[in-house]
Amino acid sequence: MRVEYDARANMAYICLVDGIAPGEAVRQVPAEDDTAILDYDAHGRLLGIELFSARRRLHPELLAGAERIDGEPRPPSRP
């Protein structure tokens, strides 16, 4: 599992597989409460989760260790 985080957009993407090839996510399903979009492959397997309002929904430690996709560096780790 890998977590990507865009602090500017306050969004996170939780990759449940090692990599998602272009076009592999063929179905996007909004969560019932509109907090996320679930990405599925052609066989109905969940590949990843795009999460809105990530700072409110994910633990700060998870976000601190996430791969930054907004070009910002990770905050320094605590001793």
PDB file of N, CA, C and O in Angstrom:
ATOM      1  N   MET A   1       0.838  -1.171   0.000  1.00  0.00           N
ATOM      2  CA  MET A   1       0.000   0.000   0.000  1.00  0.00           C
ATOM      3  C   MET A   1       0.889   1.242   0.000  1.00  0.00           C
ATOM      4  O   MET A   1       1.932   1.267   0.653  1.00  0.00           O
ATOM      5  N   ARG A   2       0.470   2.268  -0.736  1.00  0.00           N
ATOM      6  CA  ARG A   2       1.211   3.522  -0.798  1.00  0.00           C
ATOM      7  C   ARG A   2       0.201   4.657  -0.697  1.00  0.00           C
ATOM      8  O   ARG A   2      -0.905   4.566  -1.231  1.00  0.00           O
ATOM      9  N   VAL A   3       0.588   5.728  -0.009  1.00  0.00           N
ATOM     10  CA  VAL A   3      -0.277   6.887   0.121  1.00  0.00           C
ATOM     11  C   VAL A   3       0.406   8.080  -0.536  1.00  0.00           C
ATOM     12  O   VAL A   3       1.556   8.396  -0.231  1.00  0.00           O
ATOM     13  N   GLU A   4      -0.311   8.735  -1.437  1.00  0.00           N
ATOM     14  CA  GLU A   4       0.148   9.975  -2.068  1.00  0.00           C
ATOM     15  C   GLU A   4      -0.700  11.102  -1.500  1.00  0.00           C
ATOM     16  O   GLU A   4      -1.893  10.929  -1.253  1.00  0.00           O
ATOM     17  N   TYR A   5      -0.073  12.264  -1.294  1.00  0.00           N
ATOM     18  CA  TYR A   5      -0.784  13.366  -0.649  1.00  0.00           C
ATOM     19  C   TYR A   5      -0.496  14.681  -1.344  1.00  0.00           C
ATOM     20  O   TYR A   5       0.657  15.015  -1.617  1.00  0.00           O
ATOM     21  N   ASP A   6      -1.552  15.423  -1.628  1.00  0.00           N
ATOM     22  CA  ASP A   6      -1.462  16.769  -2.203  1.00  0.00           C
ATOM     23  C   ASP A   6      -2.029  17.730  -1.167  1.00  0.00           C
ATOM     24  O   ASP A   6      -3.245  17.857  -1.023  1.00  0.00           O
ATOM     25  N   ALA A   7      -1.133  18.409  -0.445  1.00  0.00           N
ATOM     26  CA  ALA A   7      -1.564  19.310   0.629  1.00  0.00           C
ATOM     27  C   ALA A   7      -2.316  20.517   0.083  1.00  0.00           C
ATOM     28  O   ALA A   7      -3.251  21.005   0.718  1.00  0.00           O
ATOM     29  N   ARG A   8      -1.918  20.996  -1.076  1.00  0.00           N
ATOM     30  CA  ARG A   8      -2.601  22.164  -1.652  1.00  0.00           C
ATOM     31  C   ARG A   8      -4.060  21.866  -1.940  1.00  0.00           C
ATOM     32  O   ARG A   8      -4.924  22.709  -1.700  1.00  0.00           O
ATOM     33  N   ALA A   9      -4.345  20.682  -2.450  1.00  0.00           N
ATOM     34  CA  ALA A   9      -5.725  20.291  -2.766  1.00  0.00           C
ATOM     35  C   ALA A   9      -6.389  19.588  -1.579  1.00  0.00           C
ATOM     36  O   ALA A   9      -7.594  19.336  -1.605  1.00  0.00           O
ATOM     37  N   ASN A  10      -5.604  19.269  -0.531  1.00  0.00           N
ATOM     38  CA  ASN A  10      -6.097  18.544   0.638  1.00  0.00           C
ATOM     39  C   ASN A  10      -6.722  17.218   0.223  1.00  0.00           C
ATOM     40  O   ASN A  10      -7.805  16.854   0.680  1.00  0.00           O
ATOM     41  N   MET A  11      -6.012  16.500  -0.659  1.00  0.00           N
ATOM     42  CA  MET A  11      -6.481  15.217  -1.151  1.00  0.00           C
ATOM     43  C   MET A  11      -5.382  14.177  -1.004  1.00  0.00           C
ATOM     44  O   MET A  11      -4.194  14.493  -1.071  1.00  0.00           O
ATOM     45  N   ALA A  12      -5.795  12.939  -0.804  1.00  0.00           N
ATOM     46  CA  ALA A  12      -4.858  11.829  -0.715  1.00  0.00           C
ATOM     47  C   ALA A  12      -5.328  10.725  -1.655  1.00  0.00           C
ATOM     48  O   ALA A  12      -6.521  10.584  -1.925  1.00  0.00           O
ATOM     49  N   TYR A  13      -4.371   9.948  -2.145  1.00  0.00           N
ATOM     50  CA  TYR A  13      -4.697   8.770  -2.935  1.00  0.00           C
ATOM     51  C   TYR A  13      -4.044   7.580  -2.256  1.00  0.00           C
ATOM     52  O   TYR A  13      -2.829   7.557  -2.060  1.00  0.00           O
ATOM     53  N   ILE A  14      -4.842   6.607  -1.902  1.00  0.00           N
ATOM     54  CA  ILE A  14      -4.357   5.404  -1.251  1.00  0.00           C
ATOM     55  C   ILE A  14      -4.306   4.306  -2.309  1.00  0.00           C
ATOM     56  O   ILE A  14      -5.342   3.820  -2.762  1.00  0.00           O
ATOM     57  N   CYS A  15      -3.099   3.923  -2.696  1.00  0.00           N
ATOM     58  CA  CYS A  15      -2.893   2.874  -3.705  1.00  0.00           C
ATOM     59  C   CYS A  15      -2.868   1.534  -2.978  1.00  0.00           C
ATOM     60  O   CYS A  15      -2.031   1.315  -2.103  1.00  0.00           O
ATOM     61  N   LEU A  16      -3.764   0.658  -3.332  1.00  0.00           N
ATOM     62  CA  LEU A  16      -3.844  -0.642  -2.678  1.00  0.00           C
ATOM     63  C   LEU A  16      -3.022  -1.707  -3.386  1.00  0.00           C
ATOM     64  O   LEU A  16      -2.879  -2.821  -2.883  1.00  0.00           O
ATOM     65  N   VAL A  17      -2.485  -1.371  -4.547  1.00  0.00           N
ATOM     66  CA  VAL A  17      -1.621  -2.276  -5.306  1.00  0.00           C
ATOM     67  C   VAL A  17      -0.303  -1.554  -5.576  1.00  0.00           C
ATOM     68  O   VAL A  17      -0.207  -0.340  -5.395  1.00  0.00           O
ATOM     69  N   ASP A  18       0.707  -2.297  -6.006  1.00  0.00           N
ATOM     70  CA  ASP A  18       2.024  -1.700  -6.233  1.00  0.00           C
ATOM     71  C   ASP A  18       2.000  -0.577  -7.256  1.00  0.00           C
ATOM     72  O   ASP A  18       2.680   0.435  -7.081  1.00  0.00           O
ATOM     73  N   GLY A  19       1.242  -0.738  -8.299  1.00  0.00           N
ATOM     74  CA  GLY A  19       1.168   0.289  -9.331  1.00  0.00           C
ATOM     75  C   GLY A  19      -0.117   0.154 -10.120  1.00  0.00           C
ATOM     76  O   GLY A  19      -0.632  -0.949 -10.302  1.00  0.00           O
ATOM     77  N   ILE A  20      -0.626   1.262 -10.580  1.00  0.00           N
ATOM     78  CA  ILE A  20      -1.831   1.262 -11.404  1.00  0.00           C
ATOM     79  C   ILE A  20      -1.419   1.800 -12.769  1.00  0.00           C
ATOM     80  O   ILE A  20      -1.031   2.960 -12.903  1.00  0.00           O
ATOM     81  N   ALA A  21      -1.509   0.948 -13.767  1.00  0.00           N
ATOM     82  CA  ALA A  21      -1.114   1.327 -15.119  1.00  0.00           C
ATOM     83  C   ALA A  21      -2.149   2.277 -15.718  1.00  0.00           C
ATOM     84  O   ALA A  21      -3.321   2.222 -15.348  1.00  0.00           O
ATOM     85  N   PRO A  22      -1.729   3.149 -16.641  1.00  0.00           N
ATOM     86  CA  PRO A  22      -2.694   4.025 -17.305  1.00  0.00           C
ATOM     87  C   PRO A  22      -3.818   3.196 -17.937  1.00  0.00           C
ATOM     88  O   PRO A  22      -3.566   2.231 -18.658  1.00  0.00           O
ATOM     89  N   GLY A  23      -5.039   3.585 -17.655  1.00  0.00           N
ATOM     90  CA  GLY A  23      -6.209   2.895 -18.190  1.00  0.00           C
ATOM     91  C   GLY A  23      -6.631   1.674 -17.408  1.00  0.00           C
ATOM     92  O   GLY A  23      -7.656   1.073 -17.729  1.00  0.00           O
ATOM     93  N   GLU A  24      -5.874   1.282 -16.387  1.00  0.00           N
ATOM     94  CA  GLU A  24      -6.226   0.090 -15.610  1.00  0.00           C
ATOM     95  C   GLU A  24      -7.451   0.326 -14.726  1.00  0.00           C
ATOM     96  O   GLU A  24      -8.268  -0.576 -14.539  1.00  0.00           O
ATOM     97  N   ALA A  25      -7.578   1.533 -14.187  1.00  0.00           N
ATOM     98  CA  ALA A  25      -8.759   1.863 -13.379  1.00  0.00           C
ATOM     99  C   ALA A  25      -9.888   2.221 -14.347  1.00  0.00           C
ATOM    100  O   ALA A  25      -9.940   3.330 -14.880  1.00  0.00           O
ATOM    101  N   VAL A  26     -10.780   1.269 -14.561  1.00  0.00           N
ATOM    102  CA  VAL A  26     -11.817   1.447 -15.579  1.00  0.00           C
ATOM    103  C   VAL A  26     -13.152   1.902 -15.012  1.00  0.00           C
ATOM    104  O   VAL A  26     -14.042   2.308 -15.758  1.00  0.00           O
ATOM    105  N   ARG A  27     -13.291   1.834 -13.693  1.00  0.00           N
ATOM    106  CA  ARG A  27     -14.555   2.257 -13.094  1.00  0.00           C
ATOM    107  C   ARG A  27     -14.274   3.061 -11.839  1.00  0.00           C
ATOM    108  O   ARG A  27     -13.552   2.605 -10.952  1.00  0.00           O
ATOM    109  N   GLN A  28     -14.842   4.254 -11.763  1.00  0.00           N
ATOM    110  CA  GLN A  28     -14.704   5.118 -10.594  1.00  0.00           C
ATOM    111  C   GLN A  28     -16.083   5.242  -9.952  1.00  0.00           C
ATOM    112  O   GLN A  28     -17.055   5.630 -10.600  1.00  0.00           O
ATOM    113  N   VAL A  29     -16.146   4.906  -8.671  1.00  0.00           N
ATOM    114  CA  VAL A  29     -17.415   4.905  -7.947  1.00  0.00           C
ATOM    115  C   VAL A  29     -17.318   5.868  -6.772  1.00  0.00           C
ATOM    116  O   VAL A  29     -16.488   5.671  -5.885  1.00  0.00           O
ATOM    117  N   PRO A  30     -18.156   6.914  -6.750  1.00  0.00           N
ATOM    118  CA  PRO A  30     -18.154   7.811  -5.595  1.00  0.00           C
ATOM    119  C   PRO A  30     -18.666   7.079  -4.354  1.00  0.00           C
ATOM    120  O   PRO A  30     -19.611   6.294  -4.433  1.00  0.00           O
ATOM    121  N   ALA A  31     -18.035   7.341  -3.213  1.00  0.00           N
ATOM    122  CA  ALA A  31     -18.530   6.794  -1.948  1.00  0.00           C
ATOM    123  C   ALA A  31     -19.906   7.395  -1.667  1.00  0.00           C
ATOM    124  O   ALA A  31     -20.216   8.489  -2.138  1.00  0.00           O
ATOM    125  N   GLU A  32     -20.721   6.685  -0.906  1.00  0.00           N
ATOM    126  CA  GLU A  32     -22.087   7.130  -0.636  1.00  0.00           C
ATOM    127  C   GLU A  32     -22.141   8.517  -0.010  1.00  0.00           C
ATOM    128  O   GLU A  32     -23.077   9.276  -0.261  1.00  0.00           O
ATOM    129  N   ASP A  33     -21.141   8.852   0.805  1.00  0.00           N
ATOM    130  CA  ASP A  33     -21.137  10.154   1.476  1.00  0.00           C
ATOM    131  C   ASP A  33     -20.298  11.195   0.726  1.00  0.00           C
ATOM    132  O   ASP A  33     -20.034  12.272   1.261  1.00  0.00           O
ATOM    133  N   ASP A  34     -19.876  10.886  -0.507  1.00  0.00           N
ATOM    134  CA  ASP A  34     -19.095  11.797  -1.350  1.00  0.00           C
ATOM    135  C   ASP A  34     -17.775  12.234  -0.732  1.00  0.00           C
ATOM    136  O   ASP A  34     -17.297  13.334  -1.011  1.00  0.00           O
ATOM    137  N   THR A  35     -17.177  11.385   0.107  1.00  0.00           N
ATOM    138  CA  THR A  35     -15.890  11.711   0.721  1.00  0.00           C
ATOM    139  C   THR A  35     -14.727  11.110  -0.049  1.00  0.00           C
ATOM    140  O   THR A  35     -13.570  11.442   0.209  1.00  0.00           O
ATOM    141  N   ALA A  36     -15.031  10.223  -1.000  1.00  0.00           N
ATOM    142  CA  ALA A  36     -13.974   9.514  -1.708  1.00  0.00           C
ATOM    143  C   ALA A  36     -14.485   8.995  -3.043  1.00  0.00           C
ATOM    144  O   ALA A  36     -15.689   8.936  -3.295  1.00  0.00           O
ATOM    145  N   ILE A  37     -13.532   8.621  -3.890  1.00  0.00           N
ATOM    146  CA  ILE A  37     -13.837   7.937  -5.138  1.00  0.00           C
ATOM    147  C   ILE A  37     -13.044   6.639  -5.131  1.00  0.00           C
ATOM    148  O   ILE A  37     -11.835   6.644  -4.897  1.00  0.00           O
ATOM    149  N   LEU A  38     -13.719   5.538  -5.384  1.00  0.00           N
ATOM    150  CA  LEU A  38     -13.099   4.223  -5.397  1.00  0.00           C
ATOM    151  C   LEU A  38     -12.781   3.842  -6.833  1.00  0.00           C
ATOM    152  O   LEU A  38     -13.650   3.910  -7.703  1.00  0.00           O
ATOM    153  N   ASP A  39     -11.544   3.442  -7.087  1.00  0.00           N
ATOM    154  CA  ASP A  39     -11.102   3.039  -8.422  1.00  0.00           C
ATOM    155  C   ASP A  39     -11.035   1.520  -8.508  1.00  0.00           C
ATOM    156  O   ASP A  39     -10.385   0.867  -7.691  1.00  0.00           O
ATOM    157  N   TYR A  40     -11.724   0.959  -9.520  1.00  0.00           N
ATOM    158  CA  TYR A  40     -11.772  -0.487  -9.729  1.00  0.00           C
ATOM    159  C   TYR A  40     -11.180  -0.853 -11.079  1.00  0.00           C
ATOM    160  O   TYR A  40     -11.205  -0.060 -12.020  1.00  0.00           O
ATOM    161  N   ASP A  41     -10.645  -2.071 -11.160  1.00  0.00           N
ATOM    162  CA  ASP A  41     -10.156  -2.564 -12.447  1.00  0.00           C
ATOM    163  C   ASP A  41     -11.279  -3.285 -13.191  1.00  0.00           C
ATOM    164  O   ASP A  41     -12.410  -3.330 -12.708  1.00  0.00           O
ATOM    165  N   ALA A  42     -10.981  -3.841 -14.348  1.00  0.00           N
ATOM    166  CA  ALA A  42     -11.981  -4.492 -15.194  1.00  0.00           C
ATOM    167  C   ALA A  42     -12.575  -5.743 -14.552  1.00  0.00           C
ATOM    168  O   ALA A  42     -13.635  -6.208 -14.969  1.00  0.00           O
ATOM    169  N   HIS A  43     -11.901  -6.290 -13.541  1.00  0.00           N
ATOM    170  CA  HIS A  43     -12.386  -7.492 -12.857  1.00  0.00           C
ATOM    171  C   HIS A  43     -13.132  -7.154 -11.567  1.00  0.00           C
ATOM    172  O   HIS A  43     -13.505  -8.052 -10.813  1.00  0.00           O
ATOM    173  N   GLY A  44     -13.348  -5.874 -11.313  1.00  0.00           N
ATOM    174  CA  GLY A  44     -14.059  -5.456 -10.113  1.00  0.00           C
ATOM    175  C   GLY A  44     -13.213  -5.397  -8.865  1.00  0.00           C
ATOM    176  O   GLY A  44     -13.746  -5.322  -7.758  1.00  0.00           O
ATOM    177  N   ARG A  45     -11.895  -5.429  -9.024  1.00  0.00           N
ATOM    178  CA  ARG A  45     -10.995  -5.357  -7.867  1.00  0.00           C
ATOM    179  C   ARG A  45     -10.672  -3.906  -7.546  1.00  0.00           C
ATOM    180  O   ARG A  45     -10.404  -3.104  -8.441  1.00  0.00           O
ATOM    181  N   LEU A  46     -10.702  -3.578  -6.263  1.00  0.00           N
ATOM    182  CA  LEU A  46     -10.404  -2.224  -5.807  1.00  0.00           C
ATOM    183  C   LEU A  46      -8.907  -1.963  -5.931  1.00  0.00           C
ATOM    184  O   LEU A  46      -8.095  -2.692  -5.363  1.00  0.00           O
ATOM    185  N   LEU A  47      -8.547  -0.924  -6.674  1.00  0.00           N
ATOM    186  CA  LEU A  47      -7.148  -0.565  -6.892  1.00  0.00           C
ATOM    187  C   LEU A  47      -6.689   0.549  -5.967  1.00  0.00           C
ATOM    188  O   LEU A  47      -5.560   0.532  -5.475  1.00  0.00           O
ATOM    189  N   GLY A  48      -7.567   1.521  -5.730  1.00  0.00           N
ATOM    190  CA  GLY A  48      -7.172   2.671  -4.940  1.00  0.00           C
ATOM    191  C   GLY A  48      -8.360   3.513  -4.525  1.00  0.00           C
ATOM    192  O   GLY A  48      -9.482   3.333  -4.998  1.00  0.00           O
ATOM    193  N   ILE A  49      -8.072   4.442  -3.619  1.00  0.00           N
ATOM    194  CA  ILE A  49      -9.105   5.317  -3.056  1.00  0.00           C
ATOM    195  C   ILE A  49      -8.605   6.750  -3.115  1.00  0.00           C
ATOM    196  O   ILE A  49      -7.559   7.072  -2.551  1.00  0.00           O
ATOM    197  N   GLU A  50      -9.343   7.603  -3.791  1.00  0.00           N
ATOM    198  CA  GLU A  50      -9.059   9.039  -3.804  1.00  0.00           C
ATOM    199  C   GLU A  50      -9.886   9.660  -2.692  1.00  0.00           C
ATOM    200  O   GLU A  50     -11.114   9.578  -2.713  1.00  0.00           O
ATOM    201  N   LEU A  51      -9.229  10.277  -1.727  1.00  0.00           N
ATOM    202  CA  LEU A  51      -9.898  10.761  -0.525  1.00  0.00           C
ATOM    203  C   LEU A  51      -9.878  12.281  -0.460  1.00  0.00           C
ATOM    204  O   LEU A  51      -8.817  12.902  -0.520  1.00  0.00           O
ATOM    205  N   PHE A  52     -11.058  12.871  -0.338  1.00  0.00           N
ATOM    206  CA  PHE A  52     -11.194  14.315  -0.201  1.00  0.00           C
ATOM    207  C   PHE A  52     -11.048  14.700   1.276  1.00  0.00           C
ATOM    208  O   PHE A  52     -11.263  13.869   2.157  1.00  0.00           O
ATOM    209  N   SER A  53     -10.683  15.957   1.546  1.00  0.00           N
ATOM    210  CA  SER A  53     -10.503  16.458   2.921  1.00  0.00           C
ATOM    211  C   SER A  53      -9.578  15.541   3.719  1.00  0.00           C
ATOM    212  O   SER A  53      -9.902  15.121   4.830  1.00  0.00           O
ATOM    213  N   ALA A  54      -8.441  15.246   3.139  1.00  0.00           N
ATOM    214  CA  ALA A  54      -7.518  14.264   3.719  1.00  0.00           C
ATOM    215  C   ALA A  54      -7.036  14.642   5.112  1.00  0.00           C
ATOM    216  O   ALA A  54      -6.907  13.769   5.970  1.00  0.00           O
ATOM    217  N   ARG A  55      -6.768  15.914   5.357  1.00  0.00           N
ATOM    218  CA  ARG A  55      -6.262  16.312   6.683  1.00  0.00           C
ATOM    219  C   ARG A  55      -7.260  15.980   7.786  1.00  0.00           C
ATOM    220  O   ARG A  55      -6.862  15.670   8.909  1.00  0.00           O
ATOM    221  N   ARG A  56      -8.519  16.041   7.483  1.00  0.00           N
ATOM    222  CA  ARG A  56      -9.548  15.757   8.486  1.00  0.00           C
ATOM    223  C   ARG A  56      -9.783  14.257   8.634  1.00  0.00           C
ATOM    224  O   ARG A  56     -10.191  13.801   9.702  1.00  0.00           O
ATOM    225  N   ARG A  57      -9.535  13.494   7.590  1.00  0.00           N
ATOM    226  CA  ARG A  57      -9.925  12.082   7.581  1.00  0.00           C
ATOM    227  C   ARG A  57      -8.786  11.099   7.861  1.00  0.00           C
ATOM    228  O   ARG A  57      -9.043   9.960   8.250  1.00  0.00           O
ATOM    229  N   LEU A  58      -7.536  11.518   7.669  1.00  0.00           N
ATOM    230  CA  LEU A  58      -6.412  10.614   7.873  1.00  0.00           C
ATOM    231  C   LEU A  58      -5.561  11.060   9.059  1.00  0.00           C
ATOM    232  O   LEU A  58      -5.486  12.247   9.378  1.00  0.00           O
ATOM    233  N   HIS A  59      -4.938  10.108   9.691  1.00  0.00           N
ATOM    234  CA  HIS A  59      -4.078  10.382  10.838  1.00  0.00           C
ATOM    235  C   HIS A  59      -2.880  11.214  10.381  1.00  0.00           C
ATOM    236  O   HIS A  59      -2.328  10.951   9.313  1.00  0.00           O
ATOM    237  N   PRO A  60      -2.467  12.212  11.167  1.00  0.00           N
ATOM    238  CA  PRO A  60      -1.329  13.061  10.786  1.00  0.00           C
ATOM    239  C   PRO A  60      -0.051  12.272  10.496  1.00  0.00           C
ATOM    240  O   PRO A  60       0.713  12.657   9.611  1.00  0.00           O
ATOM    241  N   GLU A  61       0.199  11.180  11.220  1.00  0.00           N
ATOM    242  CA  GLU A  61       1.396  10.380  10.973  1.00  0.00           C
ATOM    243  C   GLU A  61       1.360   9.739   9.589  1.00  0.00           C
ATOM    244  O   GLU A  61       2.395   9.616   8.933  1.00  0.00           O
ATOM    245  N   LEU A  62       0.187   9.336   9.150  1.00  0.00           N
ATOM    246  CA  LEU A  62       0.056   8.749   7.822  1.00  0.00           C
ATOM    247  C   LEU A  62       0.344   9.800   6.753  1.00  0.00           C
ATOM    248  O   LEU A  62       1.040   9.521   5.777  1.00  0.00           O
ATOM    249  N   LEU A  63      -0.187  10.997   6.936  1.00  0.00           N
ATOM    250  CA  LEU A  63       0.056  12.073   5.978  1.00  0.00           C
ATOM    251  C   LEU A  63       1.519  12.499   5.983  1.00  0.00           C
ATOM    252  O   LEU A  63       2.073  12.819   4.931  1.00  0.00           O
ATOM    253  N   ALA A  64       2.143  12.508   7.145  1.00  0.00           N
ATOM    254  CA  ALA A  64       3.550  12.908   7.236  1.00  0.00           C
ATOM    255  C   ALA A  64       4.453  11.944   6.473  1.00  0.00           C
ATOM    256  O   ALA A  64       5.483  12.360   5.943  1.00  0.00           O
ATOM    257  N   GLY A  65       4.092  10.684   6.408  1.00  0.00           N
ATOM    258  CA  GLY A  65       4.894   9.692   5.704  1.00  0.00           C
ATOM    259  C   GLY A  65       4.484   9.488   4.257  1.00  0.00           C
ATOM    260  O   GLY A  65       5.100   8.697   3.543  1.00  0.00           O
ATOM    261  N   ALA A  66       3.446  10.195   3.815  1.00  0.00           N
ATOM    262  CA  ALA A  66       2.937  10.009   2.461  1.00  0.00           C
ATOM    263  C   ALA A  66       3.879  10.610   1.425  1.00  0.00           C
ATOM    264  O   ALA A  66       4.621  11.552   1.704  1.00  0.00           O
ATOM    265  N   GLU A  67       3.831  10.048   0.237  1.00  0.00           N
ATOM    266  CA  GLU A  67       4.579  10.601  -0.893  1.00  0.00           C
ATOM    267  C   GLU A  67       3.892  11.900  -1.309  1.00  0.00           C
ATOM    268  O   GLU A  67       2.697  11.907  -1.605  1.00  0.00           O
ATOM    269  N   ARG A  68       4.646  12.996  -1.331  1.00  0.00           N
ATOM    270  CA  ARG A  68       4.076  14.290  -1.693  1.00  0.00           C
ATOM    271  C   ARG A  68       4.004  14.420  -3.197  1.00  0.00           C
ATOM    272  O   ARG A  68       5.012  14.260  -3.886  1.00  0.00           O
ATOM    273  N   ILE A  69       2.817  14.711  -3.717  1.00  0.00           N
ATOM    274  CA  ILE A  69       2.645  14.875  -5.155  1.00  0.00           C
ATOM    275  C   ILE A  69       2.368  16.326  -5.519  1.00  0.00           C
ATOM    276  O   ILE A  69       2.056  16.629  -6.670  1.00  0.00           O
ATOM    277  N   ASP A  70       2.480  17.225  -4.544  1.00  0.00           N
ATOM    278  CA  ASP A  70       2.252  18.646  -4.792  1.00  0.00           C
ATOM    279  C   ASP A  70       3.550  19.427  -4.921  1.00  0.00           C
ATOM    280  O   ASP A  70       3.537  20.653  -5.027  1.00  0.00           O
ATOM    281  N   GLY A  71       4.673  18.711  -4.912  1.00  0.00           N
ATOM    282  CA  GLY A  71       5.958  19.380  -5.044  1.00  0.00           C
ATOM    283  C   GLY A  71       6.510  19.919  -3.742  1.00  0.00           C
ATOM    284  O   GLY A  71       7.621  20.450  -3.722  1.00  0.00           O
ATOM    285  N   GLU A  72       5.774  19.801  -2.666  1.00  0.00           N
ATOM    286  CA  GLU A  72       6.229  20.292  -1.373  1.00  0.00           C
ATOM    287  C   GLU A  72       7.027  19.186  -0.679  1.00  0.00           C
ATOM    288  O   GLU A  72       6.708  18.008  -0.840  1.00  0.00           O
ATOM    289  N   PRO A  73       8.055  19.544   0.087  1.00  0.00           N
ATOM    290  CA  PRO A  73       8.807  18.521   0.825  1.00  0.00           C
ATOM    291  C   PRO A  73       7.983  18.009   1.994  1.00  0.00           C
ATOM    292  O   PRO A  73       7.068  18.679   2.472  1.00  0.00           O
ATOM    293  N   ARG A  74       8.323  16.819   2.442  1.00  0.00           N
ATOM    294  CA  ARG A  74       7.690  16.287   3.643  1.00  0.00           C
ATOM    295  C   ARG A  74       8.137  17.117   4.836  1.00  0.00           C
ATOM    296  O   ARG A  74       9.260  17.619   4.862  1.00  0.00           O
ATOM    297  N   PRO A  75       7.256  17.264   5.829  1.00  0.00           N
ATOM    298  CA  PRO A  75       7.702  17.956   7.047  1.00  0.00           C
ATOM    299  C   PRO A  75       8.784  17.126   7.737  1.00  0.00           C
ATOM    300  O   PRO A  75       8.809  15.903   7.599  1.00  0.00           O
ATOM    301  N   PRO A  76       9.677  17.785   8.479  1.00  0.00           N
ATOM    302  CA  PRO A  76      10.737  17.016   9.163  1.00  0.00           C
ATOM    303  C   PRO A  76      10.117  16.037  10.155  1.00  0.00           C
ATOM    304  O   PRO A  76       9.097  16.333  10.777  1.00  0.00           O
ATOM    305  N   SER A  77      10.744  14.866  10.297  1.00  0.00           N
ATOM    306  CA  SER A  77      10.229  13.883  11.236  1.00  0.00           C
ATOM    307  C   SER A  77      10.611  14.293  12.648  1.00  0.00           C
ATOM    308  O   SER A  77      11.626  14.952  12.873  1.00  0.00           O
ATOM    309  N   ARG A  78       9.784  13.893  13.577  1.00  0.00           N
ATOM    310  CA  ARG A  78      10.035  14.219  14.981  1.00  0.00           C
ATOM    311  C   ARG A  78      11.025  13.223  15.570  1.00  0.00           C
ATOM    312  O   ARG A  78      11.003  12.041  15.226  1.00  0.00           O
ATOM    313  N   PRO A  79      11.901  13.708  16.467  1.00  0.00           N
ATOM    314  CA  PRO A  79      12.888  12.793  17.106  1.00  0.00           C
ATOM    315  C   PRO A  79      12.224  11.826  18.041  1.00  0.00           C
ATOM    316  O   PRO A  79      12.898  10.998  18.653  1.00  0.00           O
TER     317      PRO A  79
END
